[in-house]
């Protein structure tokens, strides 16, 4: 929780949006939000289409022109950030080879650059002259999980995985399409049960080599994506390491997110986790409020998280994407409402002032009461989030 208090509003939201870009950019190439004209591959069952593309020879490198679309934040919600490439979207370029990748977004407020290799990713935001670095997941042998060699799964194995996925998600077939001039297959996935405000996600990949070509996230009942990374032009061929191994300026402030969060597990002392409402209330050192239900959702979990000098109670209501997460921590009152969300629009909760970030995909609220600071987040409309927060106090 310490990182949430030390990062500014701009940096906190930058990291959140950057995480989305890493998920998309790390997949290698971006999206064309709508399939274009041109030749399409033969129709195949999804498992067969996925297997054939994964088994195909991979390109030596990828170069693309891209457009990043961000309609997640409502107009005026982020004061002073309208021109940021991360906050409002931008055009840019992408380079990839087996040793790493580089994604660059360009805007009048300053460029944003994401670079990655097997071990680490760096996100540089020129508008704040800040570089965020973080370690990438590694497998047990120490290789990056994103680049480690894996045996191509068989059609039967893919089919089994799709059946398991179908228990909680509705998965379309592989629709033959053409994305950025490439013959492609497009698949749509949407929550089968309560998905909160998430409507669906779409992925398209090149039939010839399995390179992802479309990644877009849609809010419920929306016809255009809330977040999308779009390839307007793409080519395959060798890409020099110098095109992907680009460091931030020497003057940039560096924030190592991996070191910020290291050692901040559920029990920094190495003891047994503190779970259950009674145990958390006894050990927290501040009043913990966790009603049995919240806007009709039952309480599922209560646990104490964070290091000894910054313990916080984490409470979860509901399940899956429709869950509500509540974080409570002690506040001495000297810096009330001075946290990273304090510059967001104000709302009134039964006489208490809160700060709110309402997006197409969810809502975050923060407020202080009785020496305790609260953060409530969930994939739910602002009215429901405010009702939940008001019920807590």
RODO-2510 file (C-alpha; in nm, 4 decimals, decimal comma):
residues 393
     n   res          X          Y          Z
     1     x     0,0000     0,0000     0,0000
     2     x     0,2963     0,2337     0,0441
     3     x     0,3347     0,2792    -0,3314
     4     x    -0,0265     0,4001    -0,3566
     5     x     0,0473     0,6745    -0,1077
     6     x     0,3806     0,7838    -0,2547
     7     x     0,2849     0,7972    -0,6232
     8     x     0,1106     1,1129    -0,7436
     9     x    -0,2303     1,0961    -0,9099
    10     x    -0,0723     1,1333    -1,2522
    11     x     0,1783     0,8574    -1,1882
    12     x    -0,0722     0,6211    -1,0313
    13     x    -0,3080     0,6450    -1,3279
    14     x    -0,0135     0,6340    -1,5688
    15     x     0,0916     0,3029    -1,4176
    16     x    -0,2641     0,1669    -1,4434
    17     x    -0,2947     0,2595    -1,8106
    18     x     0,0602     0,1433    -1,8774
    19     x    -0,0317    -0,1968    -1,7385
    20     x    -0,3014    -0,2232    -2,0031
    21     x    -0,0520    -0,1248    -2,2722
    22     x     0,2001    -0,3808    -2,1479
    23     x    -0,0629    -0,6535    -2,1769
    24     x    -0,1370    -0,5452    -2,5310
    25     x     0,2075    -0,4317    -2,6436
    26     x     0,3703    -0,7356    -2,4864
    27     x     0,1628    -0,9489    -2,7172
    28     x     0,3821    -0,7979    -2,9943
    29     x     0,1493    -0,6044    -3,2208
    30     x    -0,1610    -0,3983    -3,1912
    31     x    -0,5025    -0,3751    -3,3275
    32     x    -0,7061    -0,2620    -3,6120
    33     x    -1,0298    -0,1884    -3,4320
    34     x    -1,2384    -0,3121    -3,7239
    35     x    -1,1360    -0,5691    -3,9819
    36     x    -1,0569    -0,4172    -4,3173
    37     x    -1,1161    -0,5408    -4,6687
    38     x    -0,8942    -0,7859    -4,8476
    39     x    -0,8387    -1,1592    -4,8604
    40     x    -0,9428    -1,3718    -4,5640
    41     x    -0,8164    -1,7170    -4,4577
    42     x    -1,0262    -2,0326    -4,4897
    43     x    -1,2867    -2,0960    -4,2211
    44     x    -1,1663    -2,3279    -3,9428
    45     x    -1,2814    -2,4318    -3,5955
    46     x    -1,1244    -2,2088    -3,3305
    47     x    -0,8987    -2,4802    -3,1875
    48     x    -0,7675    -2,5723    -3,5336
    49     x    -0,7134    -2,2088    -3,6356
    50     x    -0,5240    -2,1376    -3,3134
    51     x    -0,3086    -2,4501    -3,3443
    52     x    -0,2174    -2,3908    -3,7081
    53     x    -0,1186    -2,0287    -3,6433
    54     x     0,0866    -2,1164    -3,3336
    55     x     0,2665    -2,3931    -3,5233
    56     x     0,3576    -2,1677    -3,8164
    57     x     0,7055    -2,0183    -3,8544
    58     x     0,7436    -1,6963    -3,6570
    59     x     0,8704    -1,3761    -3,8233
    60     x     1,2239    -1,2522    -3,7549
    61     x     1,0812    -0,9160    -3,6548
    62     x     0,7793    -0,6873    -3,6699
    63     x     0,7464    -0,3198    -3,7595
    64     x     0,4130    -0,1403    -3,7378
    65     x     0,2460     0,1970    -3,7277
    66     x    -0,0108     0,2059    -3,4515
    67     x    -0,2885     0,4056    -3,2915
    68     x    -0,3672     0,3787    -2,9231
    69     x    -0,7280     0,4634    -2,8313
    70     x    -0,8230     0,5453    -2,4723
    71     x    -1,1872     0,6312    -2,4045
    72     x    -1,1727     0,4942    -2,0537
    73     x    -1,1698     0,8249    -1,8671
    74     x    -1,4554     1,0757    -1,8958
    75     x    -1,3816     1,4290    -2,0126
    76     x    -1,2576     1,6466    -1,7266
    77     x    -1,1905     1,3575    -1,4885
    78     x    -0,8129     1,3972    -1,5126
    79     x    -0,7320     1,7639    -1,4726
    80     x    -0,4271     1,8691    -1,6702
    81     x    -0,3829     1,5325    -1,8382
    82     x    -0,5971     1,5771    -2,1511
    83     x    -0,2934     1,5935    -2,3812
    84     x    -0,1085     1,2937    -2,2384
    85     x    -0,0623     1,0099    -2,4839
    86     x    -0,1579     0,7607    -2,2140
    87     x    -0,4681     0,9435    -2,1037
    88     x    -0,6241     1,0452    -2,4349
    89     x    -0,4631     0,8171    -2,6906
    90     x    -0,2106     0,8819    -2,9668
    91     x    -0,0509     0,7520    -3,2838
    92     x     0,2867     0,5841    -3,2791
    93     x     0,5105     0,3015    -3,3908
    94     x     0,6136    -0,0443    -3,2789
    95     x     0,9243    -0,2558    -3,3302
    96     x     0,9793    -0,6148    -3,2160
    97     x     1,2430    -0,8839    -3,2525
    98     x     1,3143    -1,1989    -3,0492
    99     x     1,5283    -0,9972    -2,8062
   100     x     1,2633    -0,7425    -2,7100
   101     x     1,0234    -0,4755    -2,8240
   102     x     0,9589    -0,1043    -2,8291
   103     x     0,6273     0,0783    -2,8513
   104     x     0,6236     0,4568    -2,8963
   105     x     0,3212     0,6876    -2,8667
   106     x     0,3542     1,0472    -2,9830
   107     x     0,1632     1,3539    -2,8609
   108     x     0,2079     1,7279    -2,8101
   109     x     0,2310     1,6716    -2,4335
   110     x     0,5314     1,4456    -2,4792
   111     x     0,5969     1,0969    -2,6108
   112     x     0,5399     0,7747    -2,4208
   113     x     0,7770     0,4860    -2,4805
   114     x     0,7460     0,1262    -2,3637
   115     x     1,0442    -0,1060    -2,4075
   116     x     1,0829    -0,4640    -2,2905
   117     x     1,3125    -0,7639    -2,3061
   118     x     1,3137    -1,1077    -2,1455
   119     x     1,3552    -0,9771    -1,7918
   120     x     1,2314    -0,6193    -1,7603
   121     x     0,9973    -0,3581    -1,9051
   122     x     1,0372     0,0197    -1,8895
   123     x     0,7623     0,2761    -1,9442
   124     x     0,8882     0,6324    -2,0016
   125     x     0,6412     0,9220    -1,9954
   126     x     0,8010     1,2380    -2,1330
   127     x     0,5187     1,4579    -1,9982
   128     x     0,6452     1,3892    -1,6443
   129     x     1,0019     1,2880    -1,7405
   130     x     0,9521     0,9694    -1,5406
   131     x     1,0497     0,6120    -1,6239
   132     x     0,8695     0,3218    -1,4561
   133     x     1,0587    -0,0074    -1,4543
   134     x     0,9273    -0,3459    -1,3504
   135     x     1,0434    -0,7054    -1,3683
   136     x     0,8613    -0,9442    -1,5994
   137     x     0,7378    -1,2816    -1,4684
   138     x     0,9904    -1,5618    -1,4969
   139     x     0,9312    -1,9350    -1,5116
   140     x     1,0898    -2,1762    -1,2646
   141     x     1,3985    -2,2025    -1,4825
   142     x     1,4425    -1,8251    -1,4783
   143     x     1,3202    -1,7605    -1,8317
   144     x     1,0622    -1,4939    -1,9095
   145     x     0,7139    -1,6433    -1,9242
   146     x     0,6432    -1,4202    -2,2248
   147     x     0,9379    -1,5428    -2,4306
   148     x     1,0164    -1,8892    -2,2977
   149     x     1,0001    -2,1647    -2,5559
   150     x     0,6870    -2,3756    -2,5272
   151     x     0,5673    -2,6792    -2,7183
   152     x     0,2748    -2,5933    -2,9436
   153     x    -0,0365    -2,7476    -2,7866
   154     x    -0,2299    -2,9999    -2,9895
   155     x    -0,5797    -2,9366    -3,1224
   156     x    -0,7137    -3,1657    -2,8502
   157     x    -0,5306    -2,9727    -2,5795
   158     x    -0,6580    -2,6397    -2,7107
   159     x    -1,0110    -2,7781    -2,7309
   160     x    -0,9900    -2,8930    -2,3683
   161     x    -0,8714    -2,5468    -2,2619
   162     x    -1,1550    -2,3806    -2,4526
   163     x    -1,4105    -2,6068    -2,2846
   164     x    -1,2710    -2,5085    -1,9445
   165     x    -1,2701    -2,1411    -2,0433
   166     x    -1,6310    -2,1727    -2,1561
   167     x    -1,7437    -2,2422    -1,7988
   168     x    -1,7070    -1,8731    -1,7182
   169     x    -1,6725    -1,7053    -2,0564
   170     x    -1,8629    -1,7045    -2,3837
   171     x    -1,6121    -1,7590    -2,6630
   172     x    -1,6937    -1,7051    -3,0286
   173     x    -1,5581    -1,9057    -3,3151
   174     x    -1,2578    -1,8016    -3,5248
   175     x    -1,4029    -1,5503    -3,7706
   176     x    -1,1992    -1,5158    -4,0921
   177     x    -1,1055    -1,1489    -4,1290
   178     x    -0,8445    -0,9116    -4,2667
   179     x    -0,6613    -0,6864    -4,0234
   180     x    -0,4030    -0,4285    -4,1323
   181     x    -0,3827    -0,6017    -4,4705
   182     x    -0,3164    -0,9437    -4,3155
   183     x    -0,5339    -1,2505    -4,3413
   184     x    -0,6464    -1,3054    -3,9855
   185     x    -0,8793    -1,4818    -3,7461
   186     x    -1,0830    -1,2830    -3,4956
   187     x    -1,2265    -1,4173    -3,1715
   188     x    -1,4551    -1,2435    -2,9216
   189     x    -1,4753    -1,3328    -2,5536
   190     x    -1,7317    -1,2041    -2,3036
   191     x    -1,8247    -1,2907    -1,9440
   192     x    -2,0784    -1,5724    -1,9198
   193     x    -2,1860    -1,4549    -1,5747
   194     x    -2,1521    -1,1232    -1,3902
   195     x    -1,8792    -0,9332    -1,5689
   196     x    -1,9431    -0,5977    -1,4079
   197     x    -1,9103    -0,3257    -1,6681
   198     x    -1,6925    -0,5362    -1,8969
   199     x    -1,8730    -0,6186    -2,2189
   200     x    -1,6183    -0,8099    -2,4206
   201     x    -1,2642    -0,8324    -2,5470
   202     x    -1,1545    -0,9025    -2,9026
   203     x    -0,8368    -1,0576    -3,0337
   204     x    -0,7273    -1,1056    -3,3925
   205     x    -0,4098    -1,2761    -3,5060
   206     x    -0,2331    -1,3295    -3,8366
   207     x    -0,3256    -1,6652    -3,9843
   208     x     0,0174    -1,7018    -4,1438
   209     x     0,2333    -1,6652    -3,8339
   210     x     0,0176    -1,6275    -3,5207
   211     x     0,1225    -1,2671    -3,4529
   212     x    -0,1564    -1,0881    -3,2578
   213     x    -0,3180    -0,8173    -3,4690
   214     x    -0,6220    -0,7079    -3,2739
   215     x    -0,6663    -0,6439    -2,9023
   216     x    -0,9575    -0,4299    -2,7860
   217     x    -1,1633    -0,4052    -2,4675
   218     x    -1,5301    -0,3038    -2,4800
   219     x    -1,7506    -0,1781    -2,1988
   220     x    -2,0930    -0,3356    -2,1567
   221     x    -2,3386    -0,2284    -2,4311
   222     x    -2,0675    -0,0205    -2,6038
   223     x    -2,0148    -0,0332    -2,9794
   224     x    -1,6627     0,1144    -2,9721
   225     x    -1,3721     0,0009    -2,7538
   226     x    -1,2781     0,1677    -2,4266
   227     x    -0,9163     0,0686    -2,4855
   228     x    -0,7573    -0,0405    -2,8117
   229     x    -0,4155    -0,0555    -2,9705
   230     x    -0,4415    -0,0356    -3,3504
   231     x    -0,2024    -0,1307    -3,6294
   232     x    -0,2573     0,0855    -3,9348
   233     x     0,0349    -0,0652    -4,1235
   234     x     0,2506    -0,3691    -4,0509
   235     x     0,5461    -0,5513    -4,2029
   236     x     0,7533    -0,8572    -4,1118
   237     x     1,1295    -0,8848    -4,1380
   238     x     1,4525    -0,8367    -3,9460
   239     x     1,4558    -0,5588    -3,6849
   240     x     1,7884    -0,4409    -3,5413
   241     x     1,8414    -0,4552    -3,1648
   242     x     1,9161    -0,0816    -3,1744
   243     x     1,5514    -0,0206    -3,2681
   244     x     1,4221    -0,1879    -2,9531
   245     x     1,6978    -0,1257    -2,6992
   246     x     1,6363     0,2437    -2,6314
   247     x     1,6947     0,3851    -2,2842
   248     x     1,5067     0,6780    -2,1240
   249     x     1,6893     1,0135    -2,1023
   250     x     1,9588     1,0323    -1,8360
   251     x     1,7632     1,3128    -1,6669
   252     x     1,4497     1,1008    -1,6194
   253     x     1,3321     1,0137    -1,2705
   254     x     1,3272     0,6351    -1,2360
   255     x     1,0588     0,4577    -1,0320
   256     x     1,1343     0,0879    -0,9824
   257     x     0,7913    -0,0639    -0,9274
   258     x     0,9370    -0,4065    -0,8554
   259     x     1,1452    -0,2758    -0,5638
   260     x     0,8550    -0,0600    -0,4416
   261     x     0,6357    -0,3665    -0,4024
   262     x     0,9025    -0,6169    -0,2953
   263     x     0,8401    -0,7607     0,0459
   264     x     0,4917    -0,6144     0,0735
   265     x     0,3025    -0,9399     0,0891
   266     x     0,0157    -1,0383     0,3129
   267     x     0,2523    -1,0860     0,6058
   268     x     0,5868    -0,9085     0,5837
   269     x     0,7028    -1,0770     0,9033
   270     x     0,6865    -1,4161     0,7379
   271     x     0,4192    -1,5416     0,9769
   272     x     0,0862    -1,6963     0,8930
   273     x    -0,1556    -1,4729     0,6996
   274     x    -0,4134    -1,2894     0,9083
   275     x    -0,7548    -1,3703     0,7631
   276     x    -1,1155    -1,3554     0,8798
   277     x    -1,2988    -1,0501     1,0091
   278     x    -1,2414    -1,1096     1,3816
   279     x    -0,8691    -1,1786     1,3406
   280     x    -0,8168    -0,8783     1,1131
   281     x    -1,0074    -0,6456     1,3470
   282     x    -0,7934    -0,7639     1,6379
   283     x    -0,4614    -0,7238     1,4560
   284     x    -0,5165    -0,4174     1,2375
   285     x    -0,4593    -0,1467     1,4971
   286     x    -0,7442     0,0651     1,3592
   287     x    -1,1224     0,0173     1,3323
   288     x    -1,2080    -0,2186     1,0448
   289     x    -1,5541    -0,1826     0,8930
   290     x    -1,6760    -0,4781     0,6885
   291     x    -2,0542    -0,5318     0,6773
   292     x    -2,1849    -0,8776     0,5851
   293     x    -2,3131    -0,7513     0,2493
   294     x    -2,2506    -0,4503     0,0284
   295     x    -2,5109    -0,3459    -0,2314
   296     x    -2,6395    -0,7015    -0,2261
   297     x    -2,2991    -0,8697    -0,2603
   298     x    -2,1907    -1,1020     0,0227
   299     x    -1,8561    -1,0567     0,1952
   300     x    -1,6195    -1,3214     0,0598
   301     x    -1,2810    -1,2501     0,2142
   302     x    -1,1100    -1,0315     0,4750
   303     x    -0,7341    -1,0279     0,5207
   304     x    -0,4534    -0,8099     0,6516
   305     x    -0,1997    -0,7034     0,3887
   306     x     0,1123    -0,4902     0,3705
   307     x     0,4252    -0,4436     0,5854
   308     x     0,4127    -0,3936     0,9615
   309     x     0,4396    -0,0130     0,9369
   310     x     0,1563     0,0155     0,6836
   311     x    -0,0976    -0,2592     0,7463
   312     x    -0,4231    -0,2471     0,5559
   313     x    -0,7420    -0,4488     0,5630
   314     x    -0,8459    -0,5936     0,2274
   315     x    -1,2141    -0,6887     0,2008
   316     x    -1,3737    -0,8519    -0,1050
   317     x    -1,7461    -0,8608    -0,1802
   318     x    -1,8910    -1,0782    -0,4536
   319     x    -1,6922    -1,2849    -0,6999
   320     x    -1,5241    -1,2553    -1,0354
   321     x    -1,5297    -0,9395    -1,2418
   322     x    -1,8387    -0,8140    -1,0608
   323     x    -1,6636    -0,8094    -0,7222
   324     x    -1,6056    -0,5007    -0,5071
   325     x    -1,2679    -0,4526    -0,3379
   326     x    -1,2423    -0,2379    -0,0247
   327     x    -0,9079    -0,1324     0,1243
   328     x    -0,8930     0,0297     0,4689
   329     x    -0,5855     0,1708     0,6421
   330     x    -0,5077     0,4013     0,9328
   331     x    -0,4873     0,7756     0,8681
   332     x    -0,3651     1,0152     1,1354
   333     x    -0,5730     1,2976     0,9863
   334     x    -0,2779     1,5248     0,9124
   335     x    -0,2951     1,4542     0,5396
   336     x    -0,6613     1,3759     0,4992
   337     x    -0,7623     1,3384     0,1351
   338     x    -0,4057     1,4073     0,0245
   339     x    -0,3507     1,0682    -0,1359
   340     x    -0,2954     0,9947    -0,5041
   341     x    -0,6659     1,0253    -0,5923
   342     x    -0,7210     1,3549    -0,4109
   343     x    -0,7230     1,5677    -0,7277
   344     x    -1,0153     1,3738    -0,8741
   345     x    -1,3721     1,5120    -0,8804
   346     x    -1,5466     1,5352    -0,5445
   347     x    -1,8720     1,3648    -0,4522
   348     x    -2,0749     1,3685    -0,1316
   349     x    -2,1403     1,0445     0,0569
   350     x    -2,3952     1,1113     0,3318
   351     x    -2,2132     1,4283     0,4283
   352     x    -1,8629     1,2898     0,3779
   353     x    -1,6544     1,4218     0,0894
   354     x    -1,5046     1,1552    -0,1350
   355     x    -1,3002     1,1631    -0,4543
   356     x    -1,4165     0,9568    -0,7476
   357     x    -1,2774     0,8207    -1,0710
   358     x    -1,5629     0,6846    -1,2823
   359     x    -1,4724     0,5078    -1,6067
   360     x    -1,6476     0,2937    -1,8656
   361     x    -1,5124    -0,0191    -1,7001
   362     x    -1,5418     0,0644    -1,3324
   363     x    -1,5323     0,3162    -1,0478
   364     x    -1,2805     0,4020    -0,7764
   365     x    -1,3759     0,6029    -0,4660
   366     x    -1,1559     0,7234    -0,1808
   367     x    -1,2544     0,8987     0,1427
   368     x    -1,1513     0,9426     0,5074
   369     x    -1,3603     0,8876     0,8171
   370     x    -1,2775     0,8448     1,1854
   371     x    -0,9014     0,8177     1,1356
   372     x    -0,9367     0,5568     0,8603
   373     x    -0,8786     0,5995     0,4872
   374     x    -1,0901     0,3934     0,2471
   375     x    -1,0464     0,2980    -0,1165
   376     x    -1,3345     0,1185    -0,2874
   377     x    -1,3026    -0,0157    -0,6402
   378     x    -1,5159    -0,2312    -0,8633
   379     x    -1,6411    -0,2833    -1,2154
   380     x    -1,9689    -0,1100    -1,1401
   381     x    -2,1390     0,2235    -1,2220
   382     x    -2,0588     0,5269    -1,0103
   383     x    -2,4097     0,5271    -0,8577
   384     x    -2,3643     0,1717    -0,7284
   385     x    -2,0106     0,2453    -0,6041
   386     x    -2,1365     0,5531    -0,4198
   387     x    -2,4190     0,3516    -0,2620
   388     x    -2,1682     0,0927    -0,1458
   389     x    -1,9362     0,3575    -0,0037
   390     x    -2,2243     0,5340     0,1736
   391     x    -2,3200     0,2025     0,3372
   392     x    -1,9711     0,1778     0,4858
   393     x    -1,9763     0,5347     0,6184
***
